[in-house]
Amino acid sequence: MKFSDFQYSRPDLDAIGREIHQSLKDFNNAASADTQCRIIEYVNAIRRSFSTMFNIVSVNYSIDTNNKFYEEEKKFFDDHSPIFSGYISDYYKSLVQSKFKQELEKKFGNLLFSVAGCYIKTYDPIINDDLVLENELCTEYNKLIASAKIMYDGEERNIAGMEPFMLSTDRAKRKEANEVKWKYFADNAEHLDRIFDDLVKVRNTIAKKLGYKNFVELGYHRMGRIDYNAEDVKRFRSYVKKYAVPIAAKLKQRQANRLGLETLEYFDGALDYNSGNATPKGTPEWILENARKMYEELSSETGEFFNFMVNNELMDLVNKKGKEAGGYCTFIENYKSPFIFSNFNGTSHDIVVLTHEAGHAFQAYCSRNFDIIEYHNPTLEACEIHSMSMELLTWPWMHSFFKEDTEKFKFSAINGCMIFIPYGTAVDEFQHFVYENPEATPAERKNFWRHTEKKYLPLLDYIDNDYLEQGGRWQAQRHIYESPFYYIDYCLAQISAFEFWRKSNENRDSTMIDYIKLCKEGGSRSYTELLKVPKLGSPFNEECFEQNVSYVEHWLDKVDDMAL
């Protein structure tokens, strides 16, 4: 069924509440594990229907934030999702207290109960109004970014529409384009500060009401992290500082040399070559057709998946006015369908985001038949392994998209992956500061961000851009507003993606088998247990970290980038 034919109706929360509460009453009074299993299936059917409606609204609103119908429906979910969270919390409490827990664990596995126990720690009815406010503030941020109307080069553009100009080979023009983009953020800085300040305060209030010292531990529980903690992440950040930051600094110096610049300024950062970055050599339709062929040749499983996506119109890829920024993949449960959202703008990022989100979507497609909802997707650091590895496993087909620019693209892609790790780590350290110091002022937050940039991105120079020099860059990072503590997941996953890439260079066929095996596991194991499925090392292990970043460094060292 095509996405446009997916049926939407607003959920009746009162009716859902009555059904779930009666089901849980029956569950608690059940005389056998089999009866409880049937009730779990019934409750999960209700959950799938609610999630389906939520995601249909989310996707349609993302595509057009000016659509009044979906704006109203988005507000309905912002206001009422906390009520549904309460129903799920009640379900999980009954589940972990089941008198037949041993039998249920044998049938469904221990992880379901670990997930349930973690979730229970994140919810109490006393925080419902706070959750509504949190949702509304996230929507306000996304609306503000999506509504950007920037007059440039004779046309009104949004944020994504500015990116091609920020890659201009004319240094004066790319500086101008960067200044115009960042002026939008500077002009809205007070608004952005207020939204974030309110978010930090409401999240801190939620944490205190739930009995936490601050939001940090609650944030980790929200992320479902059951087999590592903030101390493990702090140790990972130390590896980044020790190994990745020096490599990234060397790569930025190489970039300055390629561009013939003595100093690499902030507006030079996205341009890799004086001859221009690699770009796709065709239209979005041409890209999609080449992607179809690529996935058919990559494996039978990926071919089946991508044809399903194309034939059912489960992608909205091209940038347009009123569209939310960024890219994502979601899963629409009643239709067992992933959906890919992005903003093609004629840059190499179009191919990166397509392969990245296709990695997410392929995993969702592989694990769509799990009866237990919790096993459809793993926690996010594992999800990002699927996506970031897919970016690299598709390299043999990049010539289809980039033609004569293929080698430029490959060097830029793996170079960008390495340079990203310190930035993503800076985001994580910043977020720990923010939620460990909830009373910090907007100015203090910006000062700490700039301090963190200097620690992890030592060659970054903002020259005469006061907004960025004063620490405003983070306000363009949607995850910081919307998904606290998410960003380190990309860094952890990047190390695993490097390992998949290294293995694929040694034995492509066996690596693809391992990759598909990982995707089919879905969320049926915890993060560290999932790493064992394709025999990947742990990014929390210093030897694993150093081995994988060194492999990438040596590969980059062999490339004569001055000739590209």
Buried (B, 14 or more C-beta within 10 A) or exposed (E): EEBEEBEBEEBEBEEBBEBBEEBBEBBBEBEEBEBBBBBBEBBBEBBBBBBBBBBBBBBBBBBBBEBEEBBEBBBBBBBBBBBBBBBBBBBBBBBBEBEBBEBBBEBBBEBBBBBBBBBBBBBBEEBBEBBBBBBBBBBBBBBBBBEBEBEBBEEEBBBBBBBBBBBBEEBEBBBBBBBBBBEBBBEBBEBBBBBBBBBBBBBBBBBBEBEBEBBBBBBBBBBBBBEBEBEBBEBBBEBBBEBBBBBBBBBBEBBBEBBEBEEBBBBBBBBBBEEEBBBBBBEBEEBBBBBBEBBBBBBEBBBEBBEBBBEBEBBBBBBEBEBBBBBBBBBBBBBBBBBBBBBBBBBBBBBBBBBBBBBBBBBBBBBBEBEBBBBBBBBBBBBBBBBBBBBBBBBEBBBBBBBEBBBBBBBBBBBBBBBBBBBBBBBBBBBBBBBEBBEBEBEBBBBBBBBBBEBBBBBBBBEEBEBBBBBBBBBBBBBBBBBBBBBBBBBBBBBBBBBBBBBBEEEEEEBBEBBBEBBBBBBBBBBBBBBEBBEBBBBBBBEBBBBBBEBBBEBBEEBEBEEB
